Structure formats: C-alpha cells, structure tokens
Amino acid sequence: MFSRSFLITAAFLACLIIGFSGCMRIDSSHTVMPESGSLSSLAAVIPGRTYRSSSSAAEWRNTNEDARVIEPGQTLEIANLQGPGVINHIWSTMVIGELFHPRLLVIRMYWDGSQHPSVECPLGDFFGVGFGLERDLHSKPINVGSHGRARNCYWKMPFRESARITITNEGRKAISPFFWYVDWQQVPSLPDNAAYFHAMYRQEHPARPGNYVVADIEGEGQYVGTLLNIHQKQGSWWGEGDDFFFIDGEKEPSLRGTGSEDYLCDAWGVRLSSYPEYGTSVFEYNAPDSRTSSYRWHISDPVSFDKSLRFEIEHKGVVFDEKGELITHFGERDDDFSSVAFWYQRQIHKPFPPLPPAYDRIRHDPDNVIEAESLLENITVRGGKAQIQYGPWSGARQVRSDTAEPGQELELEFEVEKAGLYTLSFYLTKATNYGIYTAYVNGNAAGKPMDLYTESFHTRGFILPNQNLAAGKNKLTLRNTGKNGASTGYGIGIDCIVAEKKQ
C-alpha cells in the first residue's frame, strides 16, 4: 500500500506538471485540491527544492555586474539543470543590438540529453510578439512589460534527467547587457504521464499555394498555443481563412474553423488586445506592408492527440488585381506568414526543419538600415534642438528633439547609391510628449499625418512606398502639424531609416 504522504506528493507533482490544463489534485481521502499555480495552492508545502539559474555575478557580494554580453555568432547557456525537475518561470531583458533584434536571437531548449532542441524559435516570438518588435503583452502563460523589454514565461516545463537552455545571437551586433532568470523546482520524481514542452517556429515569405501549416506533430500529447504573424503584401482584410486540426491522421479535420479572427477568439477582425487566453500584440491596421501578431492559447481547451496532429490555416481574404480592382473577398493571398506552435508530448519530438536564416526572418536587409545618430551632422531642426538619447533603440540610440511649442521641423539628409523607385521606411518613437508630424521626401508630401502620442512608449515603423530618390543625397523632412489633445508636447524622436530599391 502507498502511504498517504506519497499519494499527496505524487498528486501534487502531477498537477505541477499539468499546470494550466486544469488538473485537480485528489488526496487519499478524496479531497479535491486546487491546481498548482492558484492562490489557494500556496498553502500546500511543495515537495522538492527550489533553485534559480540567473545572470547574477559569480562574485555577487562585491559587484553589480549581473549581466552577460552575447557577441555575434555566440551561444550563451542560461541553464544547465539536473533533474528530475520542473521549470516554472523564465525572465529576460536586454539592451537593443540592432533593428528587430528579438528575431535575431534564438532560444533553444533540450530535454534529457537530447541532441535536438524541443524548443527552437526567435526569442521575441517565443514571448508572444512577432517581427522582432517589442510590445507589452499580458496573458496566462506569457507576460511582457516595460514596453516590450521585460519578457516572462510561465509554461510548465518538466524534465526527468536534465534541461539545457541556450540563447544564440545570429545578428551582426552584440547584445549587451543580457539579463535572465530561470526559476525551477527539483522534485523527488515525475509522474509517468509528465509531458515535454515543445515550441517550433516556421515561416513562409510569402505564403505558398495551399494552406499554411502551423504544426505537423508526431507522437502523443496536447496542443496548447499558437502565435500567428501576418505581414501584409496588399491592403484590406487578410483573415477569411479557416483553421483545421487533423488528429491522428484523419482525412477530414475534427476541428474546423470559420475564420482567422474567430480562431484567434476575436470577431469582425482583430485589434490590439491582451486577454488571458488570446490577444493581439501588434496591429498596424489592414494596409499594405502592415503587420499583425496575435496569440491564441489553448489552456482551457487543449487539443489532444494520440499519434499525430496537423494544424493548418488558410491564408485567404480580400484580393485585388494589378490595377487595384477587387477580384474577390475570399481568395488566396500572398502575405508573409510566420508562427510558433506550442505543445506538450510524452516523447521528445523528431528533429525540426532547419530554422530560416536570421536575416530572412526580418523585414529589412541590415545593409540598408541607416541609424539616425550617424546622420547627426546632417540634421537640422527648426524650432528645437537635435540631441542623442540613449535607450531601447537599434544601436541603443535615437535622435530626439523636445519642444513645448508647435511648428517644429526636423530635416535629415541620407544617401543612396542608385537613382530609382524606393520603399522608404523610418522608425519614430511614440511617447507622451510627442506631436503630430507629416513626412516630406525631397520636398514632396508623402503619407498621412503621424500622431506620435501614446500612453505606452514604443517605436513605430512608418512606410512610404514608391518614392523617387536621386543618386547621392536625398532629404527627409518631418514637419510638426499639431499634437494629440492628450500629449504634453510637440517632440519627436527618430531611430533609423531604411531605403530599399525596388527591382
């Protein structure tokens, strides 16, 4: 006969592993006890020992050097743990290295000595924000704060023998500093049904004919979440596509959807939102070159499978012809799709397909990125003063000009090698004291007025397609035309510009 204490410990460990999937613990007297992670479970004594792997300095009594540098091409090991155990929490933050750096860093996790990672995806996407952008997000398993810079993960990650977590910098610039915590519990044993956590990134730029495949899994387990990213090639609505889950090799999917926003638990489109089990962390409206990043956690409704699971979603919506005339509201589109699939399975998954190369995962060729601070000698400001500000921007700096008066104008000169038609992108800061600006390229008004006020400080990209640029010097002028009623000033901050020549 098992002792009562053994049964309580085993039941507790089972729920510690199952975590968000709704497990209830039952002791030998059939008392139902709440799942691990709830407030009422805190009164129970947790068996095992709590540990942390962090960037804390080895000589922690005498120094505050609690971070690491990740050089280009370097892999940093942030955890190497001996089991049995459960990872309960991962936190990290860093200073920007280059534009879209969260997609140039790759997080990998290896369970029980496997040579193949069970988690392999860009760091930002793993924490629920696509495209290498930094945005806040608040949900059950993932929470991101500090304007997208404080990343927290609460997925439960059990392992029997060992766990190893690495961060690889696939970019061209160092990440410095990089801070982290990995909080975990070493336990006496794990239940037989404890499953391994998996997360896999994939992309199609652009989406190929046929349905986009989010996950193609072999084994026994349950699917628990999706991050879906869409970079639009054309305007209007992209998301008429339905979702399909094919379980255990079935020909007809058991789970059939009614539209992309319906799968994402929203309705009549998506919008910026942050709910416990669904939300959208990036939404730039349904326009050409705009981006959407949405998450859908299957915490209350995991999708179980015994042998295999294939999850597909159509990339269908409004389609126009070359003249801009409407063809259909339900046609296949060639938008860029990328995603992360999250699941648990009892076996360690077969090797993933190769991760796309670093600079194929981001929006711009880094050779075309011109940091605003490098142009400081060629920047003039009427009604203000240009100055360098250090902080969370590419190159860790931006050019900023603050003023309490309207009418400010910032003008900078940049160069391109060849004359022609370009897509001009520039990255401006949005803040509580910034104004409304209109862009002019070589004296010609371009694009709509840009309201740079926000309650949540962040950088926003603005796109000007089809700009005729001369070989050599060109001018970008940002002219103040007022301010949002909630803004306290007429300031402006510019991080960088990107000039990409059309073929």
PABATI-531469 format. One record per residue (C-alpha): residue number from 1; x, z, y. Coordinates in pm, whole numbers, always signed. Layout:
+-----+--------+--------+--------+
|  nr |      x |      z |      y |
+-----+--------+--------+--------+
| NUM |      X |      Z |      Y |
...
+-----+--------+--------+--------+
end
This chain:
+-----+--------+--------+--------+
|  nr |      x |      z |      y |
+-----+--------+--------+--------+
|   1 |     +0 |     +0 |     +0 |
|   2 |   +119 |    -80 |   +351 |
|   3 |   +139 |   +213 |   +587 |
|   4 |    -93 |   +233 |   +888 |
|   5 |   +206 |   +211 |  +1125 |
|   6 |   +330 |   -104 |   +950 |
|   7 |    -11 |   -269 |   +985 |
|   8 |    -33 |   -183 |  +1354 |
|   9 |   +318 |   -318 |  +1415 |
|  10 |   +250 |   -639 |  +1224 |
|  11 |    -80 |   -695 |  +1401 |
|  12 |    +78 |   -631 |  +1738 |
|  13 |   +359 |   -877 |  +1667 |
|  14 |   +109 |  -1140 |  +1555 |
|  15 |    -72 |  -1113 |  +1887 |
|  16 |   +254 |  -1104 |  +2081 |
|  17 |   +331 |  -1442 |  +1932 |
|  18 |    -14 |  -1594 |  +1964 |
|  19 |    -30 |  -1474 |  +2325 |
|  20 |   -267 |  -1685 |  +2532 |
|  21 |   -458 |  -1835 |  +2241 |
|  22 |   -699 |  -1542 |  +2235 |
|  23 |   -574 |  -1335 |  +1944 |
|  24 |   -723 |   -988 |  +1896 |
|  25 |   -535 |   -715 |  +1711 |
|  26 |   -703 |   -505 |  +1439 |
|  27 |   -550 |   -185 |  +1307 |
|  28 |   -619 |    -33 |   +964 |
|  29 |   -932 |   +144 |  +1093 |
|  30 |  -1073 |   -194 |  +1209 |
|  31 |  -1042 |   -103 |  +1577 |
|  32 |  -1028 |   -424 |  +1782 |
|  33 |   -738 |   -414 |  +2026 |
|  34 |   -677 |   -649 |  +2322 |
|  35 |   -432 |   -937 |  +2311 |
|  36 |    -74 |   -894 |  +2426 |
|  37 |    -33 |   -952 |  +2799 |
|  38 |   -364 |   -797 |  +2904 |
|  39 |   -370 |   -485 |  +3122 |
|  40 |   -525 |   -272 |  +2850 |
|  41 |   -246 |   -363 |  +2605 |
|  42 |    +10 |   -193 |  +2827 |
|  43 |    -92 |   +146 |  +2686 |
|  44 |    +38 |    +43 |  +2342 |
|  45 |   +405 |   +113 |  +2264 |
|  46 |   +576 |   -219 |  +2189 |
|  47 |   +792 |   -218 |  +1877 |
|  48 |  +1143 |   -355 |  +1922 |
|  49 |  +1388 |   -367 |  +2210 |
|  50 |  +1365 |   -545 |  +2547 |
|  51 |  +1661 |   -750 |  +2671 |
|  52 |  +1744 |   -992 |  +2952 |
|  53 |  +1986 |  -1281 |  +2985 |
|  54 |  +2047 |  -1346 |  +3356 |
|  55 |  +2292 |  -1480 |  +3612 |
|  56 |  +2388 |  -1124 |  +3705 |
|  57 |  +2759 |  -1092 |  +3777 |
|  58 |  +2977 |   -957 |  +3498 |
|  59 |  +3122 |   -707 |  +3746 |
|  60 |  +2775 |   -617 |  +3867 |
|  61 |  +2872 |   -277 |  +4012 |
|  62 |  +3108 |   -422 |  +4270 |
|  63 |  +2976 |   -766 |  +4364 |
|  64 |  +2665 |   -960 |  +4459 |
|  65 |  +2785 |  -1290 |  +4311 |
|  66 |  +2476 |  -1318 |  +4092 |
|  67 |  +2457 |  -1696 |  +4050 |
|  68 |  +2635 |  -1993 |  +3897 |
|  69 |  +2734 |  -2342 |  +4008 |
|  70 |  +2624 |  -2634 |  +3791 |
|  71 |  +2859 |  -2923 |  +3857 |
|  72 |  +2752 |  -3286 |  +3797 |
|  73 |  +2751 |  -3353 |  +3423 |
|  74 |  +2786 |  -2983 |  +3338 |
|  75 |  +2565 |  -2796 |  +3089 |
|  76 |  +2505 |  -2428 |  +3164 |
|  77 |  +2393 |  -2199 |  +2883 |
|  78 |  +2145 |  -1948 |  +3023 |
|  79 |  +2050 |  -1776 |  +2696 |
|  80 |  +2202 |  -1735 |  +2351 |
|  81 |  +1988 |  -1482 |  +2167 |
|  82 |  +1989 |  -1332 |  +1819 |
|  83 |  +1653 |  -1281 |  +1651 |
|  84 |  +1402 |  -1216 |  +1539 |
|  85 |  +1258 |  -1212 |  +1888 |
|  86 |  +1014 |  -1348 |  +2144 |
|  87 |  +1096 |  -1489 |  +2488 |
|  88 |   +828 |  -1362 |  +2728 |
|  89 |   +940 |  -1480 |  +3071 |
|  90 |  +1178 |  -1731 |  +3229 |
|  91 |  +1252 |  -1739 |  +3604 |
|  92 |  +1489 |  -1955 |  +3804 |
|  93 |  +1566 |  -2065 |  +4157 |
|  94 |  +1836 |  -2274 |  +4319 |
|  95 |  +1954 |  -2448 |  +4633 |
|  96 |  +1890 |  -2820 |  +4652 |
|  97 |  +2169 |  -3053 |  +4546 |
|  98 |  +2017 |  -3393 |  +4621 |
|  99 |  +1682 |  -3563 |  +4668 |
| 100 |  +1446 |  -3499 |  +4373 |
| 101 |  +1700 |  -3268 |  +4208 |
| 102 |  +1439 |  -3086 |  +3988 |
| 103 |  +1410 |  -3411 |  +3788 |
| 104 |  +1786 |  -3448 |  +3761 |
| 105 |  +1818 |  -3108 |  +3590 |
| 106 |  +1718 |  -3096 |  +3222 |
| 107 |  +1610 |  -2781 |  +3037 |
| 108 |  +1660 |  -2773 |  +2659 |
| 109 |  +1568 |  -2504 |  +2405 |
| 110 |  +1693 |  -2478 |  +2048 |
| 111 |  +1538 |  -2252 |  +1784 |
| 112 |  +1708 |  -2103 |  +1478 |
| 113 |  +2027 |  -2306 |  +1499 |
| 114 |  +1860 |  -2648 |  +1511 |
| 115 |  +2083 |  -2925 |  +1647 |
| 116 |  +1780 |  -3094 |  +1801 |
| 117 |  +1601 |  -2937 |  +2102 |
| 118 |  +1238 |  -2833 |  +2066 |
| 119 |  +1209 |  -2835 |  +2445 |
| 120 |  +1364 |  -3121 |  +2641 |
| 121 |  +1236 |  -3220 |  +2982 |
| 122 |  +1326 |  -3224 |  +3352 |
| 123 |  +1325 |  -2872 |  +3492 |
| 124 |  +1063 |  -2932 |  +3762 |
| 125 |   +821 |  -3097 |  +3520 |
| 126 |   +861 |  -2811 |  +3273 |
| 127 |   +742 |  -2579 |  +3552 |
| 128 |   +436 |  -2792 |  +3628 |
| 129 |   +548 |  -3008 |  +3924 |
| 130 |   +640 |  -3373 |  +3873 |
| 131 |   +856 |  -3631 |  +4051 |
| 132 |  +1137 |  -3389 |  +4135 |
| 133 |   +923 |  -3237 |  +4411 |
| 134 |   +888 |  -2869 |  +4498 |
| 135 |   +535 |  -2730 |  +4528 |
| 136 |   +365 |  -2395 |  +4469 |
| 137 |   +151 |  -2360 |  +4156 |
| 138 |    -46 |  -2063 |  +4021 |
| 139 |   -177 |  -2069 |  +3664 |
| 140 |   -176 |  -1854 |  +3350 |
| 141 |   +148 |  -1971 |  +3184 |
| 142 |   +329 |  -2119 |  +3486 |
| 143 |   +359 |  -1976 |  +3837 |
| 144 |   +571 |  -2130 |  +4112 |
| 145 |   +614 |  -1971 |  +4455 |
| 146 |   +849 |  -1972 |  +4755 |
| 147 |   +736 |  -2325 |  +4847 |
| 148 |   +818 |  -2455 |  +4501 |
| 149 |  +1152 |  -2280 |  +4462 |
| 150 |  +1063 |  -1971 |  +4251 |
| 151 |   +977 |  -2101 |  +3903 |
| 152 |   +819 |  -1868 |  +3644 |
| 153 |   +721 |  -1944 |  +3283 |
| 154 |   +516 |  -1708 |  +3064 |
| 155 |   +469 |  -1918 |  +2749 |
| 156 |   +548 |  -1700 |  +2445 |
| 157 |   +846 |  -1838 |  +2252 |
| 158 |   +918 |  -1678 |  +1913 |
| 159 |  +1232 |  -1736 |  +1709 |
| 160 |  +1345 |  -1597 |  +1375 |
| 161 |  +1723 |  -1630 |  +1380 |
| 162 |  +1840 |  -1748 |  +1723 |
| 163 |  +1738 |  -1904 |  +2054 |
| 164 |  +1956 |  -2108 |  +2287 |
| 165 |  +1854 |  -2238 |  +2632 |
| 166 |  +2063 |  -2475 |  +2844 |
| 167 |  +2038 |  -2642 |  +3184 |
| 168 |  +2219 |  -2975 |  +3233 |
| 169 |  +2288 |  -3127 |  +3574 |
| 170 |  +2252 |  -3503 |  +3533 |
| 171 |  +2275 |  -3564 |  +3907 |
| 172 |  +2568 |  -3654 |  +4131 |
| 173 |  +2586 |  -3333 |  +4333 |
| 174 |  +2646 |  -2973 |  +4234 |
| 175 |  +2360 |  -2725 |  +4215 |
| 176 |  +2486 |  -2417 |  +4395 |
| 177 |  +2376 |  -2148 |  +4358 |
| 178 |  +2159 |  -2137 |  +4045 |
| 179 |  +1991 |  -1805 |  +3952 |
| 180 |  +1795 |  -1722 |  +3635 |
| 181 |  +1630 |  -1455 |  +3419 |
| 182 |  +1532 |  -1491 |  +3053 |
| 183 |  +1333 |  -1180 |  +2951 |
| 184 |  +1284 |  -1132 |  +2577 |
| 185 |  +1192 |   -884 |  +2308 |
| 186 |  +1394 |   -834 |  +1991 |
| 187 |  +1145 |   -734 |  +1719 |
| 188 |  +1171 |   -598 |  +1361 |
| 189 |  +1013 |   -912 |  +1214 |
| 190 |   +779 |  -1201 |  +1289 |
| 191 |   +453 |  -1289 |  +1115 |
| 192 |   +469 |  -1580 |   +870 |
| 193 |   +240 |  -1786 |  +1095 |
| 194 |   +455 |  -1745 |  +1407 |
| 195 |   +498 |  -2096 |  +1551 |
| 196 |   +777 |  -2254 |  +1752 |
| 197 |   +719 |  -2357 |  +2114 |
| 198 |   +777 |  -2726 |  +2199 |
| 199 |   +772 |  -2932 |  +2521 |
| 200 |   +859 |  -3301 |  +2547 |
| 201 |   +886 |  -3531 |  +2849 |
| 202 |   +820 |  -3903 |  +2836 |
| 203 |   +753 |  -4180 |  +3086 |
| 204 |   +657 |  -4544 |  +3122 |
| 205 |   +762 |  -4701 |  +3453 |
| 206 |   +534 |  -4895 |  +3468 |
| 207 |   +276 |  -4806 |  +3201 |
| 208 |   +281 |  -5069 |  +2925 |
| 209 |    -31 |  -5252 |  +2800 |
| 210 |   -244 |  -5028 |  +2583 |
| 211 |   -300 |  -4655 |  +2605 |
| 212 |    -30 |  -4422 |  +2737 |
| 213 |    +92 |  -4190 |  +2460 |
| 214 |   +141 |  -3830 |  +2579 |
| 215 |   +228 |  -3683 |  +2237 |
| 216 |   +289 |  -3806 |  +1882 |
| 217 |   +348 |  -3494 |  +1670 |
| 218 |   +411 |  -3444 |  +1300 |
| 219 |   +356 |  -3103 |  +1144 |
| 220 |   +111 |  -2813 |  +1161 |
| 221 |    +29 |  -2644 |  +1487 |
| 222 |   -178 |  -2649 |  +1803 |
| 223 |   -156 |  -2844 |  +2127 |
| 224 |   -160 |  -2618 |  +2434 |
| 225 |    -97 |  -2816 |  +2752 |
| 226 |    -28 |  -3133 |  +2949 |
| 227 |   +143 |  -3222 |  +3274 |
| 228 |    +37 |  -3571 |  +3383 |
| 229 |   +212 |  -3757 |  +3667 |
| 230 |    +99 |  -4084 |  +3825 |
| 231 |   +297 |  -4283 |  +4083 |
| 232 |    +55 |  -4548 |  +4208 |
| 233 |   +161 |  -4911 |  +4240 |
| 234 |   -164 |  -5001 |  +4416 |
| 235 |   -430 |  -4814 |  +4605 |
| 236 |   -775 |  -4680 |  +4519 |
| 237 |   -867 |  -4476 |  +4211 |
| 238 |   -630 |  -4477 |  +3915 |
| 239 |   -812 |  -4237 |  +3681 |
| 240 |  -1103 |  -4402 |  +3498 |
| 241 |   -901 |  -4376 |  +3177 |
| 242 |  -1038 |  -4165 |  +2891 |
| 243 |   -838 |  -3921 |  +2676 |
| 244 |   -822 |  -3939 |  +2295 |
| 245 |   -692 |  -3687 |  +2040 |
| 246 |   -631 |  -3830 |  +1692 |
| 247 |   -598 |  -3538 |  +1448 |
| 248 |   -422 |  -3560 |  +1110 |
| 249 |   -400 |  -3940 |  +1106 |
| 250 |   -766 |  -4016 |  +1173 |
| 251 |   -858 |  -4367 |  +1288 |
| 252 |  -1139 |  -4252 |  +1519 |
| 253 |  -1041 |  -3968 |  +1756 |
| 254 |  -1224 |  -3638 |  +1707 |
| 255 |  -1185 |  -3561 |  +2077 |
| 256 |  -1293 |  -3841 |  +2312 |
| 257 |  -1300 |  -3804 |  +2690 |
| 258 |  -1497 |  -3951 |  +2979 |
| 259 |  -1233 |  -3999 |  +3249 |
| 260 |   -888 |  -3882 |  +3354 |
| 261 |  -1012 |  -3630 |  +3609 |
| 262 |  -1260 |  -3500 |  +3352 |
| 263 |   -979 |  -3431 |  +3106 |
| 264 |   -798 |  -3256 |  +3392 |
| 265 |  -1111 |  -3035 |  +3435 |
| 266 |  -1186 |  -3168 |  +3785 |
| 267 |  -1463 |  -3409 |  +3888 |
| 268 |  -1505 |  -3716 |  +4108 |
| 269 |  -1128 |  -3748 |  +4146 |
| 270 |   -864 |  -3478 |  +4176 |
| 271 |   -742 |  -3276 |  +4473 |
| 272 |   -481 |  -3012 |  +4547 |
| 273 |   -585 |  -2705 |  +4347 |
| 274 |   -440 |  -2421 |  +4143 |
| 275 |   -662 |  -2262 |  +3876 |
| 276 |   -564 |  -2056 |  +3569 |
| 277 |   -600 |  -2344 |  +3322 |
| 278 |   -598 |  -2661 |  +3535 |
| 279 |   -493 |  -2787 |  +3875 |
| 280 |   -306 |  -3046 |  +4081 |
| 281 |    +26 |  -2951 |  +4237 |
| 282 |    +96 |  -3289 |  +4404 |
| 283 |   -172 |  -3511 |  +4556 |
| 284 |    -91 |  -3777 |  +4815 |
| 285 |   -431 |  -3949 |  +4809 |
| 286 |   -512 |  -4273 |  +4631 |
| 287 |   -288 |  -4512 |  +4820 |
| 288 |     -4 |  -4748 |  +4724 |
| 289 |   +315 |  -4555 |  +4643 |
| 290 |   +135 |  -4219 |  +4639 |
| 291 |   +189 |  -3953 |  +4373 |
| 292 |    -34 |  -3719 |  +4172 |
| 293 |    +86 |  -3439 |  +3944 |
| 294 |   -182 |  -3246 |  +3751 |
| 295 |   -170 |  -2984 |  +3478 |
| 296 |   -423 |  -2904 |  +3205 |
| 297 |   -352 |  -2600 |  +2986 |
| 298 |   -538 |  -2573 |  +2653 |
| 299 |   -517 |  -2194 |  +2645 |
| 300 |   -885 |  -2127 |  +2578 |
| 301 |   -927 |  -2448 |  +2376 |
| 302 |   -607 |  -2532 |  +2184 |
| 303 |   -623 |  -2848 |  +1973 |
| 304 |   -536 |  -2756 |  +1612 |
| 305 |   -380 |  -2995 |  +1361 |
| 306 |   -260 |  -2959 |  +1002 |
| 307 |    -46 |  -3271 |   +958 |
| 308 |    -20 |  -3461 |  +1285 |
| 309 |   -157 |  -3511 |  +1634 |
| 310 |   -154 |  -3817 |  +1856 |
| 311 |   -274 |  -3777 |  +2215 |
| 312 |   -337 |  -4090 |  +2421 |
| 313 |   -491 |  -4158 |  +2761 |
| 314 |   -599 |  -4489 |  +2912 |
| 315 |   -439 |  -4600 |  +3238 |
| 316 |   -746 |  -4767 |  +3381 |
| 317 |   -913 |  -4774 |  +3719 |
| 318 |   -971 |  -4998 |  +4020 |
| 319 |   -777 |  -5327 |  +4004 |
| 320 |   -722 |  -5581 |  +4283 |
| 321 |   -582 |  -5933 |  +4277 |
| 322 |   -278 |  -6051 |  +4475 |
| 323 |   -496 |  -6112 |  +4781 |
| 324 |   -636 |  -5759 |  +4773 |
| 325 |   -975 |  -5865 |  +4641 |
| 326 |  -1150 |  -5631 |  +4398 |
| 327 |  -1138 |  -5750 |  +4036 |
| 328 |  -1290 |  -5453 |  +3852 |
| 329 |  -1345 |  -5077 |  +3869 |
| 330 |  -1234 |  -5037 |  +3507 |
| 331 |   -920 |  -5240 |  +3446 |
| 332 |   -577 |  -5161 |  +3309 |
| 333 |   -333 |  -5070 |  +3587 |
| 334 |    +46 |  -5084 |  +3600 |
| 335 |   +104 |  -4747 |  +3768 |
| 336 |   +408 |  -4540 |  +3670 |
| 337 |   +307 |  -4269 |  +3419 |
| 338 |   +509 |  -3968 |  +3309 |
| 339 |   +410 |  -3650 |  +3128 |
| 340 |   +509 |  -3333 |  +2948 |
| 341 |   +332 |  -3233 |  +2626 |
| 342 |   +331 |  -2861 |  +2533 |
| 343 |   +253 |  -2740 |  +2182 |
| 344 |   +331 |  -2491 |  +1906 |
| 345 |   +403 |  -2585 |  +1547 |
| 346 |   +520 |  -2399 |  +1241 |
| 347 |   +807 |  -2638 |  +1176 |
| 348 |  +1080 |  -2740 |  +1417 |
| 349 |   +980 |  -3089 |  +1528 |
| 350 |  +1159 |  -3407 |  +1434 |
| 351 |  +1417 |  -3529 |  +1695 |
| 352 |  +1259 |  -3651 |  +2017 |
| 353 |  +1312 |  -4005 |  +2151 |
| 354 |  +1605 |  -4025 |  +2396 |
| 355 |  +1530 |  -3885 |  +2740 |
| 356 |  +1520 |  -4160 |  +3007 |
| 357 |  +1841 |  -4176 |  +3217 |
| 358 |  +1846 |  -3942 |  +3516 |
| 359 |  +1806 |  -4195 |  +3795 |
| 360 |  +1538 |  -4386 |  +3604 |
| 361 |  +1328 |  -4070 |  +3627 |
| 362 |  +1324 |  -4052 |  +4008 |
| 363 |  +1187 |  -4263 |  +4285 |
| 364 |  +1495 |  -4387 |  +4472 |
| 365 |  +1839 |  -4521 |  +4397 |
| 366 |  +2063 |  -4242 |  +4531 |
| 367 |  +2290 |  -4502 |  +4692 |
| 368 |  +2004 |  -4586 |  +4929 |
| 369 |  +1949 |  -4228 |  +5047 |
| 370 |  +2078 |  -4166 |  +5400 |
| 371 |  +2097 |  -3798 |  +5493 |
| 372 |  +1972 |  -3739 |  +5847 |
| 373 |  +2256 |  -3495 |  +5922 |
| 374 |  +2507 |  -3776 |  +5859 |
| 375 |  +2347 |  -3967 |  +6149 |
| 376 |  +2357 |  -3678 |  +6396 |
| 377 |  +2587 |  -3864 |  +6640 |
| 378 |  +2334 |  -4150 |  +6646 |
| 379 |  +2026 |  -3931 |  +6701 |
| 380 |  +1873 |  -3889 |  +7044 |
| 381 |  +1588 |  -3656 |  +7131 |
| 382 |  +1379 |  -3680 |  +7445 |
| 383 |  +1205 |  -3353 |  +7524 |
| 384 |  +1409 |  -3147 |  +7280 |
| 385 |  +1748 |  -3097 |  +7113 |
| 386 |  +1866 |  -3207 |  +6769 |
| 387 |  +2034 |  -2944 |  +6556 |
| 388 |  +2135 |  -2894 |  +6193 |
| 389 |  +1930 |  -2649 |  +5991 |
| 390 |  +2046 |  -2522 |  +5651 |
| 391 |  +1794 |  -2464 |  +5375 |
| 392 |  +1597 |  -2625 |  +5087 |
| 393 |  +1659 |  -2992 |  +5165 |
| 394 |  +1861 |  -3265 |  +4997 |
| 395 |  +2221 |  -3193 |  +5088 |
| 396 |  +2094 |  -2843 |  +5181 |
| 397 |  +2037 |  -2952 |  +5543 |
| 398 |  +1792 |  -3125 |  +5777 |
| 399 |  +1792 |  -3231 |  +6143 |
| 400 |  +1542 |  -3025 |  +6340 |
| 401 |  +1409 |  -3016 |  +6695 |
| 402 |  +1165 |  -2747 |  +6811 |
| 403 |   +966 |  -2750 |  +7129 |
| 404 |   +653 |  -2588 |  +7267 |
| 405 |   +581 |  -2895 |  +7483 |
| 406 |   +418 |  -3226 |  +7382 |
| 407 |   +579 |  -3568 |  +7415 |
| 408 |   +898 |  -3514 |  +7214 |
| 409 |  +1062 |  -3827 |  +7071 |
| 410 |  +1334 |  -3839 |  +6805 |
| 411 |  +1521 |  -4164 |  +6755 |
| 412 |  +1791 |  -4237 |  +6499 |
| 413 |  +1998 |  -4541 |  +6408 |
| 414 |  +2066 |  -4637 |  +6047 |
| 415 |  +2232 |  -4937 |  +5888 |
| 416 |  +2152 |  -5179 |  +5606 |
| 417 |  +2388 |  -5441 |  +5471 |
| 418 |  +2149 |  -5736 |  +5450 |
| 419 |  +1856 |  -5857 |  +5659 |
| 420 |  +1522 |  -5875 |  +5482 |
| 421 |  +1199 |  -5708 |  +5387 |
| 422 |  +1238 |  -5338 |  +5302 |
| 423 |  +1034 |  -5040 |  +5195 |
| 424 |  +1136 |  -4762 |  +5434 |
| 425 |  +1080 |  -4404 |  +5319 |
| 426 |  +1157 |  -4097 |  +5525 |
| 427 |  +1123 |  -3732 |  +5436 |
| 428 |   +987 |  -3499 |  +5703 |
| 429 |   +937 |  -3125 |  +5695 |
| 430 |   +589 |  -2979 |  +5736 |
| 431 |   +574 |  -2636 |  +5898 |
| 432 |   +352 |  -2405 |  +6101 |
| 433 |   +506 |  -2510 |  +6437 |
| 434 |   +539 |  -2887 |  +6391 |
| 435 |   +341 |  -3159 |  +6567 |
| 436 |   +175 |  -3495 |  +6501 |
| 437 |   +411 |  -3796 |  +6508 |
| 438 |   +386 |  -4175 |  +6491 |
| 439 |   +669 |  -4385 |  +6348 |
| 440 |   +816 |  -4695 |  +6515 |
| 441 |  +1061 |  -4928 |  +6340 |
| 442 |  +1272 |  -5129 |  +6583 |
| 443 |  +1010 |  -5062 |  +6850 |
| 444 |   +707 |  -5162 |  +6641 |
| 445 |   +444 |  -4904 |  +6548 |
| 446 |   +432 |  -4853 |  +6172 |
| 447 |   +192 |  -4648 |  +5964 |
| 448 |    -64 |  -4386 |  +6062 |
| 449 |     -2 |  -4071 |  +6271 |
| 450 |   +159 |  -3798 |  +6062 |
| 451 |    +35 |  -3441 |  +6101 |
| 452 |   +337 |  -3222 |  +6021 |
| 453 |   +149 |  -2893 |  +6041 |
| 454 |    +99 |  -2692 |  +5722 |
| 455 |    +48 |  -2331 |  +5625 |
| 456 |   +289 |  -2378 |  +5333 |
| 457 |   +630 |  -2507 |  +5439 |
| 458 |   +749 |  -2811 |  +5241 |
| 459 |   +899 |  -3159 |  +5269 |
| 460 |   +675 |  -3465 |  +5253 |
| 461 |   +769 |  -3827 |  +5199 |
| 462 |   +617 |  -4099 |  +5417 |
| 463 |   +627 |  -4463 |  +5307 |
| 464 |   +640 |  -4772 |  +5529 |
| 465 |   +622 |  -5086 |  +5312 |
| 466 |   +715 |  -5439 |  +5427 |
| 467 |   +947 |  -5357 |  +5716 |
| 468 |  +1166 |  -5637 |  +5850 |
| 469 |  +1516 |  -5494 |  +5902 |
| 470 |  +1816 |  -5664 |  +6054 |
| 471 |  +2162 |  -5664 |  +5900 |
| 472 |  +2352 |  -5377 |  +6060 |
| 473 |  +2186 |  -5122 |  +6289 |
| 474 |  +1812 |  -5051 |  +6299 |
| 475 |  +1611 |  -4783 |  +6478 |
| 476 |  +1352 |  -4538 |  +6351 |
| 477 |  +1164 |  -4361 |  +6629 |
| 478 |   +934 |  -4064 |  +6567 |
| 479 |   +713 |  -4009 |  +6872 |
| 480 |   +501 |  -3698 |  +6925 |
| 481 |   +134 |  -3765 |  +6996 |
| 482 |     -2 |  -3410 |  +6993 |
| 483 |    -47 |  -3132 |  +6742 |
| 484 |   -290 |  -2981 |  +6498 |
| 485 |   -503 |  -2710 |  +6658 |
| 486 |   -355 |  -2456 |  +6417 |
| 487 |     +8 |  -2546 |  +6493 |
| 488 |   +214 |  -2328 |  +6726 |
| 489 |   +443 |  -2608 |  +6847 |
| 490 |   +538 |  -2975 |  +6858 |
| 491 |   +854 |  -2956 |  +6648 |
| 492 |   +990 |  -3199 |  +6392 |
| 493 |  +1240 |  -3189 |  +6106 |
| 494 |  +1381 |  -3486 |  +5913 |
| 495 |  +1564 |  -3454 |  +5583 |
| 496 |  +1664 |  -3810 |  +5495 |
| 497 |  +1561 |  -4175 |  +5499 |
| 498 |  +1569 |  -4439 |  +5225 |
| 499 |  +1581 |  -4815 |  +5287 |
| 500 |  +1511 |  -5022 |  +4973 |
| 501 |  +1531 |  -5401 |  +4992 |
| 502 |  +1259 |  -5593 |  +4814 |
| 503 |  +1366 |  -5852 |  +4559 |
+-----+--------+--------+--------+
end
